[in-house]
Amino acid sequence: MQRHATHVKSRQSGQPRIDRGRIADRDATEEYPFGFGKAEALAGASVALLLVLASVGIAIASIHEIRTPHHAPEVWTLGVLAAVIVVKELMTKRVRRIALAEGSTALAADAQHHRSDALTSAAAFVGIAVALIGGDGWESADDWAALAAAGIIAFNGVGLLRTAVADLMDRVASPDVVAAIRSAATAVDDVRAIEKMAVRRAGRGYWVDIHVQADPAMSLEEAHVVSGKVKSSIRAASPQVLGVLVHMEPHEGSATKFLTRNSD
C-alpha cells in the first residue's frame, strides 16, 4: 500500500500539465510567431517521463519488499483498492475521450497516468488477495504483482514519451490529415499540380508548407489570388490547420492536376 500511495502522489504532476496546456492555447506573438503549440508535446513528455520514473520507483520498492520478510496486508485494503480502480478507470476513459476529440498529446499522457494508477491498484488487489488466501509463505504476492505492474507502466510510459518527442521533432502529420489537405489544395481552380508539400504537427494543430504549380503566364497578382484561395480551401477542409505557407511555382508539363509524393 505504501508503494501504491507513492505512485498516486506523483499525480501532483497534473498541475504542470494543465499549465502547459494553457500555454499551448495562447495566440502567436511577435517573439513566438509560430505560437506555443509545442508546449502541448512538452507537457505530454513530462508526464510520460514521470510515468517511467514512477515505474522504476515501484520496481525498486517491490524488490526491496520481496527480499524483506513482512506480514500479510489487512483485509480492509481490498475495499480501498477496489474503489480506487473504479474511480481511476472512469477518469481514464473520460480524459482519453477528450484527448482523442482534441488531439491532445498531454491529455493522452494524463489518461495513461490515470490508467497506471488503476493498474498498480489492480496489481495490489490481486496480490493482497493471493497473500490473504494463500496464508503463510504468500506474504510477498502483492509485491510480485506490483513488480509486474511496474513493467507495464514503464512500457506505456516509453510509448507516450516517444510520441511526444516525435511531435517536438516536427513529425509529419498522419496520412489522413495529409490526404485531406492535398485534396483541398488541388480542388482550387488554376492549381495544376502540387510540386511538394510538408505538414507538421504543432500541439493540437498543424502547419502546412506547400509548393503549388500554376500557369507560367499568370500575373503576380493572379498568382497571389490563387495562393489565397489555396489557403482558404485548406483551412476550410482542415480546421486544425494553424497556418499555411504557399509557394507559387510555374507549371511544367501536362495541365492535368496531380500530386507528387511528399518531400520529407
Secondary structure, DSSP 8 states (H G I E B T S, - for coil): -HHHHHHHHGGGGHHHHHHHHHHHTS---SSSTT-STHHHHHHHHHHHHHHHHHHHHHHHHHHHHHHS------TTHHHHHHHHHHHHHHHHHHHHHHHHHHT-HHHHHHHHHHHHHHHHHHHHHHHHHHHHHH-TT-TTHHHHHHHHHHHHHHHHHHHHHHHHHHHHTT-B--HHHHHHHHHHHHTSTT--EEEEEEEEEETTEEEEEEEEEE-TT--HHHHHHHHHHHHHHHHHH-TTEEEEEEEEEE--S--S-EE-----
